[in-house]
């Protein structure tokens, strides 16, 4: 008995000696601690993960003695890989990371729904970070989305200025906007939401173009924009004031503030943001009808994370947007007294909670719940001849409307790393249940949308590293929508081939679909021929399907002092049962269009991007797109015009470039230009001087912005002051043939969103 007890205690001692080793240390760069880096230790089939706290310190327990491979990754720094030897007891080791000369290998999540480095992702993910948004003078999400090839932000209403993002030539309803990876941007919110999300809410934007993002389901045919909000990384604050003068006529004022607080042990943190915007009307042609509506917007939100245990993480994101806009005749009265006007009041609440558990068997489980609610009061109307019977009726029963939109999503995703196959295979399996409730009513127009729909989905993905040179990303998604009778099968496959250390070749295929939505940008009310034009859904409308193909070559050549690179990408998208709007005549309120299924359409083209960074002082980026978009059968846009196959509002050429130069640590010059080529659109008769409906080919536009930034540290006061002065649309390249007065065609709008704007900005940043 005594011998058995001795043997038992020896075994316990040996077990503790093998598996109670610890590794502690610090991660820094040029003597600056790097908070929240990802650290992964692997040895055979054993894997341990951790992250540094706000001071760059980490600790990993329960390691066995022997050689371990360590990988350290952090946004903005080169990946660090090495072999370390763990001895018995406590092991201390420190690591120094190198700054990335250029962000060619950032950590991204959108392309695969798992964290990957850009160069290792089989799907191209482009990143616009907060620094890039600042360099292009962006005040909101809409301002920053023109600076990627294949993306074009357009304004589609002269009265209310609703915006939509076109990706690869497809309209806004083909693209999905995510908030922290969740599709809670409802169709109703999407009409004005791109302009309502302030830039100080955004940490970065991740963009996936084309149907390679099939795992996101409906409305991701054109691509995905993932808005990733700021998480607390350290104790800090900043606030600022932005003054914009619009063509010496109107003012646009923005105040913003951010506050971030993180615990000393790095296990919790919370950040807050607020943004307030007040913009006056802007009348470009002196007819007392606005080309830019009056806007009053208030935004507030918070992001919180909590690590209740080492392998558990809770993240909560909350946001509130209150927005008011009034466009049309510029009168200081209720909108129904105006000759023509649109008024919109939005109250938007957005929330997301996510719980992630990392297991020691190389797996993780993520569960999430997201929701969005929008309440909207609105007016859209044209006043009849003053004093007439119709005018009296209009004043008694003005066309005010009320809307309510609710979007909710609940989902779960399980990730598992398999090492017993060829190389490494990351399997992701998940399921989501989403629901959209839309109610929109205008009694005066006998107009009602009351739609409740839900979608149940299941997806599976394999991210398989076949060799040092090959990575295969494949999977599929199954969707069952309440508005579609059958189950939709959406496969995807992407192959990455590393030609060498600096060059990647990718090809991908994705099948997608778009459900017949009850409300989206297509159903926006417009003014034409002295009335209100509306779009209704055809009773036989069914889902639209797509096949998307892409091929790309990406090359980046770094050296000690510079880096240059380019990306060439070809895309081809085939649409089946494509949605289109067909002219269907008049009623007592105005024009009627019907949204129908067509035989099909094709969109194809080519992106070219280039980039250069010299000594982190000079940086240049550019992108250019050439494309064509055609329906298989010609579409009728007016009874007075011949049907045409070409997509309207879709230029065959567009592009951008950005440049900045650091004269010193405190002085920087930024220059950017957006190019928009000629496009076709319909101009409806009714406005002064417009007798017949006609097709119009627009001219080319070059929208150039310049900014000078000066930063002064006030270390005694604990903050720095950044002063920015600049001009947007320097050469005032703005549309000059807007329709005038009451009977204008409000959809006859194109070109840059703003005329020349001079601005001055002061930003106060903490030095904590």
C-alpha positions in Angstrom: 0.0 0.0 0.0 2.8 2.4 0.9 4.6 1.6 -2.4 1.5 2.3 -4.4 1.2 5.7 -2.6 4.8 6.6 -3.5 4.3 5.7 -7.2 1.0 7.7 -7.3 2.7 10.8 -5.9 5.6 10.4 -8.4 3.1 10.3 -11.3 1.3 13.3 -10.0 4.6 15.2 -9.7 5.7 14.2 -13.2 2.3 15.3 -14.7 2.5 18.7 -13.0 6.1 19.1 -14.1 5.2 18.4 -17.7 2.1 20.5 -18.0 2.4 23.4 -15.5 5.0 25.5 -17.4 4.2 29.1 -18.1 5.2 31.6 -20.7 5.1 35.3 -19.9 6.4 38.3 -21.8 5.9 41.5 -23.6 5.2 42.5 -27.2 6.4 45.9 -28.4 7.6 47.9 -31.4 10.3 50.5 -31.1 9.8 50.5 -27.3 6.1 51.0 -27.6 3.9 48.3 -26.1 1.4 46.7 -28.5 -1.9 46.0 -26.9 -4.2 43.1 -27.9 -1.9 41.2 -30.2 -2.9 37.6 -31.1 -0.5 35.0 -29.8 -0.8 31.3 -30.9 1.5 28.5 -29.7 1.4 25.1 -31.5 3.2 21.8 -30.8 2.0 18.8 -32.8 -1.8 18.7 -32.3 -1.6 21.0 -29.2 -2.5 24.6 -29.6 -2.8 27.5 -27.1 -4.0 31.0 -27.8 -3.8 34.3 -25.9 -3.5 38.0 -26.4 -1.6 40.9 -24.8 -3.3 43.3 -22.4 -3.2 47.1 -22.8 0.4 47.2 -21.7 1.5 44.5 -24.2 1.9 41.8 -21.6 0.7 38.2 -22.0 0.8 35.0 -20.0 0.1 31.4 -21.2 -0.1 28.5 -18.7 -0.3 24.7 -18.9 2.5 24.3 -21.5 4.6 21.2 -21.8 8.4 21.2 -21.9 9.8 21.3 -25.4 9.9 23.2 -28.7 6.8 25.3 -29.6 6.0 27.3 -32.7 4.9 30.8 -31.8 3.0 33.1 -34.2 2.2 36.7 -33.2 -0.1 38.9 -35.3 -1.3 42.5 -34.8 -3.1 44.9 -37.1 -0.5 47.3 -38.6 2.6 45.1 -37.8 4.4 42.4 -39.6 3.6 38.8 -38.7 6.1 37.2 -36.3 6.9 33.5 -36.5 9.6 31.7 -34.5 10.5 28.6 -32.5 10.9 28.8 -28.8 11.9 26.3 -26.2 9.8 26.0 -23.0 11.7 24.9 -19.9 10.2 23.9 -16.6 8.8 26.6 -14.4 8.1 30.2 -15.6 9.6 31.2 -18.9 10.0 34.9 -19.8 10.5 36.1 -23.3 9.9 39.4 -25.1 9.1 40.1 -28.7 9.6 43.1 -31.0 7.4 43.5 -34.1 8.2 45.5 -37.1 5.8 48.2 -38.4 4.3 47.4 -41.8 5.6 49.9 -44.3 2.3 49.5 -46.1 -0.8 47.6 -44.9 -0.5 44.7 -47.4 -0.9 42.0 -44.8 -3.5 43.2 -42.4 -5.8 40.9 -40.5 -9.2 40.6 -42.1 -12.4 38.7 -41.3 -15.0 39.5 -44.0 -13.8 37.2 -46.8 -14.0 33.9 -44.8 -15.9 34.8 -41.6 -12.7 33.8 -39.8 -9.6 35.8 -39.0 -7.0 35.7 -41.8 -4.2 37.8 -43.1 -4.9 39.5 -46.4 -2.2 37.7 -48.4 -3.4 34.3 -47.1 -7.1 34.9 -47.9 -8.4 33.1 -51.1 -10.9 36.0 -51.4 -9.5 39.5 -52.0 -10.4 41.8 -49.1 -9.7 45.5 -49.4 -9.3 47.6 -46.3 -10.0 51.3 -45.7 -8.8 52.2 -42.2 -9.6 55.3 -40.2 -6.4 57.0 -41.4 -7.4 56.6 -45.0 -10.9 57.9 -44.2 -9.3 61.0 -42.7 -7.0 61.5 -45.6 -9.9 61.7 -48.1 -11.8 64.1 -45.8 -14.7 61.7 -45.1 -17.3 62.8 -42.6 -19.5 59.7 -42.9 -19.5 56.2 -44.4 -20.8 57.5 -47.8 -17.8 59.9 -48.2 -15.3 57.1 -47.9 -16.7 54.5 -50.3 -15.5 56.0 -53.6 -11.9 55.2 -53.0 -11.8 51.5 -54.0 -11.8 50.2 -57.6 -15.2 48.8 -58.6 -17.1 51.0 -56.0 -19.0 54.1 -56.8 -21.2 56.1 -54.4 -24.0 58.0 -56.2 -26.8 60.4 -55.2 -30.1 59.5 -56.8 -32.6 62.2 -55.8 -32.3 65.9 -56.3 -34.8 66.5 -53.5 -33.9 64.1 -50.6 -30.4 63.1 -51.8 -30.7 59.4 -51.0 -27.5 57.5 -51.8 -26.6 54.0 -52.9 -23.4 52.1 -53.4 -22.8 50.5 -56.7 -20.3 47.6 -56.7 -19.1 46.1 -60.0 -21.8 48.1 -61.8 -24.7 46.7 -59.8 -27.2 48.9 -57.9 -27.2 49.3 -54.2 -29.8 46.6 -53.6 -27.2 44.0 -54.9 -24.7 44.9 -52.2 -24.8 44.1 -48.5 -23.7 46.5 -45.8 -22.7 44.7 -42.5 -22.2 46.2 -39.1 -19.5 44.2 -37.3 -20.1 41.3 -39.7 -23.9 41.2 -39.2 -26.5 42.2 -41.9 -28.7 44.4 -39.8 -28.8 47.3 -42.3 -32.4 47.0 -43.4 -33.6 48.0 -46.9 -35.4 51.0 -45.5 -32.4 52.1 -43.4 -30.2 51.6 -46.4 -31.9 54.5 -48.3 -30.1 57.1 -46.1 -28.0 55.0 -43.8 -24.7 55.4 -45.7 -24.8 59.1 -44.9 -26.0 58.6 -41.3 -23.1 56.5 -40.1 -20.4 59.0 -38.9 -16.8 58.3 -39.6 -15.7 58.6 -36.0 -17.8 55.4 -35.3 -15.6 53.4 -37.8 -12.4 51.6 -37.1 -12.1 50.3 -40.6 -14.0 49.1 -43.6 -13.5 45.7 -45.1 -14.7 45.3 -48.7 -15.3 42.1 -50.7 -16.3 42.7 -54.3 -18.4 40.2 -56.4 -20.2 37.0 -55.5 -17.2 35.3 -53.8 -19.0 36.4 -50.5 -21.8 33.9 -51.1 -21.8 33.0 -47.4 -23.6 36.2 -46.6 -26.7 35.2 -48.6 -29.3 37.4 -50.3 -28.3 40.8 -51.6 -24.5 40.0 -51.6 -24.3 39.5 -55.3 -22.4 42.7 -55.9 -20.3 42.4 -52.8 -20.1 43.2 -49.1 -19.0 46.2 -47.1 -18.3 45.4 -43.5 -18.3 48.4 -41.2 -16.1 47.4 -38.2 -16.6 49.8 -35.3 -14.0 51.0 -32.8 -13.2 48.8 -29.8 -11.5 50.1 -26.7 -7.8 49.4 -26.9 -6.5 51.9 -24.3 -7.6 54.8 -22.2 -8.0 57.7 -24.7 -10.3 60.4 -25.9 -10.6 62.7 -28.8 -13.1 65.4 -29.9 -13.3 67.7 -32.8 -15.2 70.3 -34.8 -15.5 70.4 -38.6 -16.8 73.5 -40.4 -17.7 73.2 -44.1 -18.7 76.1 -46.4 -20.7 74.9 -49.4 -19.9 77.0 -52.4 -20.0 80.2 -50.4 -23.8 79.7 -49.9 -24.4 77.2 -47.1 -22.8 75.8 -44.0 -22.3 72.2 -42.8 -21.2 71.9 -39.2 -20.0 68.6 -37.5 -19.1 68.0 -33.9 -17.7 64.6 -32.8 -16.3 63.0 -29.7 -14.8 59.6 -28.8 -13.9 58.1 -25.4 -12.3 54.8 -24.7 -11.6 53.2 -21.3 -9.9 49.8 -20.8 -9.1 47.9 -17.6 -5.6 47.5 -16.4 -5.7 43.7 -16.8 -7.0 44.0 -20.3 -10.1 41.9 -19.5 -12.7 44.6 -20.2 -13.2 47.9 -21.9 -15.8 50.3 -23.2 -15.8 53.0 -25.9 -18.3 55.7 -26.6 -18.8 57.9 -29.7 -21.1 60.8 -30.5 -21.6 62.9 -33.6 -23.8 65.9 -34.3 -24.3 67.4 -37.8 -26.2 70.5 -38.9 -26.3 71.3 -42.6 -28.2 74.1 -44.3 -30.1 73.9 -47.5 -28.1 74.5 -50.7 -29.7 75.9 -53.8 -27.4 75.6 -56.8 -29.5 77.3 -59.5 -31.3 80.0 -57.5 -34.8 78.7 -57.9 -35.5 78.5 -54.2 -35.6 74.7 -54.5 -32.7 72.8 -52.8 -30.2 70.6 -54.5 -28.8 69.6 -51.1 -31.4 69.1 -48.4 -31.3 70.5 -44.9 -29.9 67.9 -42.5 -29.9 67.6 -38.7 -28.4 64.4 -37.4 -27.5 63.1 -33.9 -25.6 59.8 -33.4 -24.5 58.1 -30.2 -23.1 54.6 -29.6 -20.9 52.4 -27.5 -18.8 49.3 -27.9 -18.0 47.0 -24.9 -15.9 43.9 -24.5 -15.5 41.6 -21.5 -13.3 38.6 -21.0 -15.0 36.7 -18.1 -12.5 33.9 -18.6 -9.3 33.5 -20.5 -11.0 31.7 -23.4 -14.3 33.6 -23.3 -15.2 36.9 -24.9 -18.4 39.0 -24.8 -18.7 41.9 -27.2 -21.6 44.4 -27.3 -22.2 47.1 -29.8 -25.1 49.7 -29.5 -25.9 52.6 -31.7 -28.6 55.3 -32.0 -29.2 57.6 -34.9 -31.7 60.4 -35.0 -31.8 62.2 -38.4 -34.0 64.9 -40.0 -33.9 66.1 -43.6 -36.0 68.4 -45.6 -35.5 69.0 -49.3 -37.5 70.8 -52.1 -38.9 74.3 -51.9 -37.0 76.1 -49.1 -39.9 77.3 -46.9 -40.0 77.9 -43.2 -43.2 76.0 -42.7 -44.6 72.5 -42.7 -43.7 70.7 -45.9 -47.2 70.3 -47.3 -47.3 74.1 -47.7 -44.3 73.9 -50.1 -44.9 73.6 -53.8 -42.8 70.4 -53.8 -40.9 68.8 -50.9 -39.7 65.7 -49.1 -39.3 65.5 -45.4 -37.8 62.6 -43.5 -37.4 62.0 -39.7 -35.6 58.8 -38.8 -35.0 57.2 -35.4 -32.7 54.2 -35.7 -31.5 51.8 -33.0 -28.9 49.2 -33.8 -27.6 46.5 -31.4 -25.3 43.4 -31.5 -24.1 41.0 -28.8 -21.6 38.3 -29.5 -20.2 35.6 -27.3 -17.1 33.7 -28.4 -15.5 30.6 -26.7 -12.1 29.4 -27.7 -11.6 25.7 -26.9 -8.2 24.0 -26.4 -8.9 21.5 -29.1 -8.3 24.1 -31.8 -11.9 25.1 -32.1 -14.1 28.0 -31.3 -17.8 28.7 -31.0 -19.4 32.1 -31.8 -23.0 32.9 -31.0 -24.6 36.3 -31.8 -27.8 38.3 -31.7 -28.3 41.5 -33.8 -31.2 43.8 -34.2 -32.2 47.1 -35.8 -35.3 49.2 -35.6 -36.2 52.2 -37.6 -39.1 54.5 -37.1 -39.7 57.0 -39.9 -42.2 59.9 -40.3 -42.1 61.2 -43.9 -43.8 63.5 -46.4 -43.5 63.3 -50.2 -45.7 65.7 -52.1 -46.4 68.2 -54.9 -48.8 71.0 -54.2 -51.6 71.4 -56.8 -52.5 74.8 -58.4 -52.9 77.2 -55.5 -56.5 77.8 -54.5 -57.9 75.0 -56.6 -60.2 72.3 -55.3 -57.2 69.8 -55.5 -55.2 72.3 -53.4 -57.8 72.5 -50.8 -58.0 68.7 -50.6 -54.2 68.5 -50.5 -54.1 70.9 -47.5 -56.8 69.0 -45.7 -55.3 65.5 -46.4 -51.6 66.0 -47.0 -49.6 62.9 -48.0 -47.8 62.3 -44.8 -46.6 58.8 -44.1 -45.3 56.6 -41.4 -42.8 53.7 -41.5 -41.5 51.1 -39.2 -38.8 48.7 -40.0 -37.4 45.9 -37.8 -34.6 43.6 -38.7 -33.3 40.8 -36.3 -30.7 38.1 -36.7 -29.7 35.3 -34.5 -26.9 32.9 -35.4 -24.2 30.5 -34.3 -20.9 29.5 -35.9 -18.5 26.7 -35.0 -14.9 26.8 -36.3 -12.5 23.8 -36.0 -8.9 23.5 -37.1 -8.1 20.1 -38.5 -4.4 19.1 -38.6 -4.8 15.4 -39.5 -5.4 16.2 -43.2 -3.0 17.5 -45.8 -1.7 20.6 -44.0 -4.4 22.6 -42.2 -8.1 22.7 -42.8 -10.3 25.2 -41.0 -13.9 24.0 -41.1 -16.7 26.6 -40.3 -20.3 25.6 -39.8 -23.1 27.9 -39.0 -26.8 28.7 -39.0 -28.8 31.9 -39.0 -32.4 33.0 -38.6 -33.3 36.5 -39.8 -36.5 38.4 -39.9 -37.5 41.6 -41.7 -40.7 43.5 -40.8 -41.5 46.5 -43.0 -44.6 48.8 -42.6 -44.9 51.9 -44.8 -48.2 53.8 -45.3 -49.2 56.9 -47.1 -53.0 57.1 -46.8 -53.4 60.0 -49.3 -51.8 57.9 -52.1 -53.6 54.7 -51.0 -50.1 53.3 -50.7 -49.3 50.5 -48.2 -46.4 48.1 -47.7 -47.0 45.7 -44.9 -44.5 42.8 -45.2 -43.2 40.3 -42.7 -40.5 37.9 -44.0 -38.0 35.6 -42.5 -35.0 33.6 -43.8 -33.5 30.5 -42.3 -30.0 29.6 -43.5 -27.2 27.1 -43.0 -23.7 27.4 -44.2 -20.5 25.3 -44.2 -17.0 26.3 -45.4 -13.7 24.6 -45.8 -10.5 26.8 -45.7 -7.9 24.3 -46.7 -4.2 24.9 -47.0 -3.2 22.3 -49.5 0.4 23.2 -49.7 2.8 26.2 -49.1 1.5 27.6 -52.4 -2.2 26.6 -52.6 -5.2 27.4 -50.5 -8.7 26.3 -51.4 -11.7 28.0 -49.9 -15.0 26.2 -50.7 -18.4 25.9 -49.2 -22.1 26.5 -49.7 -25.1 28.2 -48.1 -28.7 27.0 -48.0 -31.5 29.6 -47.6 -35.2 29.1 -47.1 -37.0 32.4 -47.4 -40.7 32.9 -46.5 -41.2 34.7 -49.8 -39.6 31.9 -51.9 -41.1 28.5 -52.3 -37.9 26.5 -52.7 -34.6 26.2 -50.8 -31.8 28.3 -52.4 -28.5 26.5 -52.8 -25.5 28.9 -53.1 -22.1 27.3 -53.6 -18.8 29.1 -53.6 -15.2 28.2 -54.4 -12.0 30.3 -54.4 -8.4 29.2 -55.1 -5.3 31.0 -54.0 -2.0 30.3 -55.6 1.2 31.9 -54.2 3.4 32.3 -57.3 6.2 33.6 -55.0 6.5 35.5 -51.8 5.2 38.7 -53.3 2.6 37.5 -55.8 -0.8 35.9 -55.4 -3.1 34.6 -58.1 -6.8 34.1 -57.2 -9.9 32.8 -59.0 -13.3 32.4 -57.5 -16.9 31.3 -58.3 -20.0 32.1 -56.4 -23.7 31.6 -56.9 -26.0 34.1 -55.2 -29.7 35.2 -55.2 -31.8 38.2 -54.4 -35.2 37.8 -52.8 -38.1 40.0 -53.9 -37.9 42.6 -51.2 -40.9 44.6 -50.2 -38.9 47.8 -49.8 -35.5 48.8 -51.1 -33.9 51.6 -53.1 -35.9 50.7 -56.2 -39.1 51.7 -54.4 -38.0 55.3 -53.7 -40.6 57.9 -54.5 -39.5 60.4 -57.2 -40.9 63.6 -58.7 -41.5 63.8 -62.4 -44.1 65.5 -64.7 -45.5 67.4 -61.9 -46.5 64.3 -59.9 -45.1 61.6 -57.7 -43.8 58.5 -59.5 -44.0 55.2 -57.6 -42.7 51.7 -58.1 -44.8 48.6 -57.4 -43.9 44.9 -57.3 -45.2 42.6 -60.0 -47.5 40.0 -58.6 -45.5 37.2 -60.2 -42.1 38.5 -59.0 -39.7 35.7 -58.1 -36.1 35.6 -56.8 -33.2 36.7 -59.0 -30.2 34.4 -59.3 -26.6 35.0 -60.3 -23.3 33.3 -61.1 -20.2 35.4 -60.5 -16.6 34.7 -61.6 -13.4 36.6 -60.8 -9.7 36.2 -61.6 -7.0 38.4 -60.1 -3.3 38.8 -59.8 -1.9 40.7 -56.8 1.8 41.8 -56.5 3.5 43.7 -53.7 7.3 44.2 -53.6 8.6 45.5 -50.3 12.1 46.7 -49.4 13.6 48.6 -46.5 12.6 52.1 -47.9 9.7 51.5 -50.2 7.0 49.2 -51.4 5.1 49.2 -54.7 2.4 46.9 -55.8 -0.5 46.4 -58.2 -3.7 44.3 -58.5 -5.4 43.3 -61.7 -8.8 41.8 -61.5 -11.4 40.6 -64.0 -15.0 39.9 -63.1 -18.1 38.5 -64.9 -21.5 38.3 -63.4 -24.5 36.6 -65.0 -28.0 37.6 -63.7 -31.0 35.3 -64.3 -34.5 36.5 -63.8 -33.0 40.0 -63.3 -35.1 42.7 -61.6 -35.9 45.7 -63.7 -38.4 48.6 -63.7 -40.9 48.8 -66.6 -42.9 51.9 -67.3 -46.6 51.2 -66.7 -48.4 54.5 -67.3 -50.0 57.2 -65.2 -52.6 57.5 -62.5 -54.0 60.5 -60.6 -50.8 60.8 -58.5 -48.1 60.5 -61.2 -46.1 57.9 -63.1 -46.2 54.2 -62.3 -43.3 51.7 -62.8 -43.5 48.0 -62.1 -40.6 45.9 -60.8 -40.5 42.7 -62.9 -38.3 39.7 -63.7 -36.5 40.0 -67.0 -34.8 37.2 -69.0 -31.3 38.1 -67.7 -28.3 40.4 -67.8 -24.5 40.3 -67.8 -22.0 42.6 -66.1 -18.3 42.2 -66.8 -15.2 44.3 -66.5 -11.7 44.9 -65.3 -10.1 46.6 -62.3 -6.6 47.9 -62.1 -5.0 49.1 -58.9 -1.6 50.5 -58.1 0.1 51.6 -54.9 3.5 53.0 -53.8 4.9 54.0 -50.5 8.3 55.6 -50.1 10.0 55.7 -46.7 6.5 56.1 -45.0 6.6 59.7 -46.2 5.0 59.5 -49.6 2.0 57.2 -50.4 0.1 56.9 -53.6 -2.9 54.7 -54.5 -5.1 54.5 -57.6 -7.8 52.3 -59.0 -9.5 52.3 -62.4 -12.5 50.2 -63.6 -13.7 49.5 -67.1 -17.0 47.6 -67.4 -20.1 46.9 -69.4 -23.6 46.1 -68.2 -26.4 44.9 -70.4 -29.9 43.3 -70.2 -30.4 40.3 -72.5 -33.7 42.0 -73.6 -34.3 45.7 -74.1 -36.1 47.5 -71.2 -38.9 50.1 -71.7 -38.3 53.2 -69.6 -40.9 55.5 -71.1 -43.7 55.1 -73.6 -42.0 57.9 -75.7 -38.6 56.3 -75.8 -37.3 53.2 -77.5 -36.3 50.3 -75.1 -32.6 49.8 -74.5 -30.4 47.0 -73.2 -27.8 49.1 -71.4 -28.0 49.7 -67.7 -28.9 53.2 -66.8 -26.7 55.2 -64.3 -23.8 52.9 -65.0 -20.6 54.5 -66.4 -18.3 52.3 -68.4 -15.2 53.9 -66.8 -14.6 55.3 -63.3 -11.7 55.4 -60.9 -9.8 57.3 -58.2 -6.4 58.2 -56.8 -5.2 59.3 -53.4 -1.9 60.7 -52.4 -0.3 62.0 -49.2 3.1 63.4 -48.4 4.6 63.9 -44.9 6.7 67.0 -44.9 7.6 66.3 -41.3 6.0 64.5 -38.3 3.7 67.5 -37.9 2.8 68.6 -41.4 1.1 66.5 -44.1 -0.5 67.1 -47.5 -3.3 64.9 -48.9 -4.7 65.0 -52.4 -7.4 62.8 -53.9 -9.5 62.7 -57.1 -12.6 60.7 -58.1 -13.2 60.2 -61.8 -16.7 59.4 -63.1 -17.1 58.6 -66.8 -20.1 59.3 -69.0 -23.3 57.3 -68.3 -26.9 57.1 -69.7 -30.0 58.1 -67.9 -33.6 59.1 -68.6 -34.7 62.7 -68.4 -38.5 63.0 -68.1 -40.5 65.9 -69.5 -42.4 68.4 -67.4 -39.8 70.7 -66.0 -39.3 74.2 -67.6 -37.7 73.7 -71.1 -38.1 69.9 -71.1 -40.8 69.1 -73.6 -40.1 65.4 -74.4 -38.7 62.4 -72.5 -35.1 61.8 -73.6 -32.0 59.7 -73.0 -29.1 61.8 -71.8 -25.4 61.0 -72.0 -23.6 62.8 -69.1 -20.2 64.3 -69.3 -17.1 63.1 -67.5 -16.4 64.4 -64.0 -13.2 64.9 -62.0 -13.8 65.6 -58.3 -10.5 66.7 -56.6 -9.9 67.3 -52.9 -6.9 68.8 -51.1 -6.1 68.9 -47.4 -3.2 70.2 -45.3 -2.8 68.8 -41.8 -0.8 70.3 -39.0 -0.4 68.6 -35.6 1.0 70.2 -32.5 1.6 68.3 -29.2 0.7 70.1 -26.0 2.3 67.5 -23.7 1.8 69.7 -20.6 -1.9 69.6 -21.2 -2.0 65.9 -22.1 -3.3 66.2 -25.7 -2.3 67.1 -29.2 -4.2 69.4 -31.6 -4.6 68.5 -35.3 -5.6 71.3 -37.6 -6.9 70.5 -41.0 -7.7 72.9 -43.8 -8.8 72.0 -47.3 -11.2 72.0 -50.1 -13.5 69.3 -51.6 -14.4 69.4 -55.3 -11.6 71.9 -55.9 -12.6 72.7 -59.5 -16.4 72.8 -58.7 -17.1 69.9 -61.1 -20.8 69.8 -60.3 -23.9 69.2 -62.4 -25.1 72.5 -63.9 -28.3 71.4 -65.7 -30.6 70.6 -62.8 -34.3 70.9 -63.4 -35.9 73.9 -61.8 -39.0 74.7 -59.8 -42.0 72.6 -58.9 -42.2 70.2 -61.8 -38.6 69.1 -61.9 -37.5 65.5 -62.5 -35.9 64.8 -59.1 -34.1 61.6 -60.5 -32.3 63.7 -63.1 -29.2 64.0 -61.0 -25.6 62.8 -61.6 -22.0 63.7 -60.9 -20.4 64.5 -57.6 -22.5 64.7 -54.4 -21.4 68.2 -53.5 -20.2 71.4 -55.2 -17.0 73.0 -54.0 -16.7 72.9 -50.2 -14.1 74.7 -48.2 -13.6 73.2 -44.7 -11.7 73.8 -41.5 -11.3 71.1 -38.8 -9.8 70.9 -35.3 -9.2 67.6 -33.6 -8.0 67.2 -30.0 -6.4 63.8 -29.3 -5.3 62.6 -25.9 -1.6 61.7 -25.2 -2.5 59.1 -22.5 
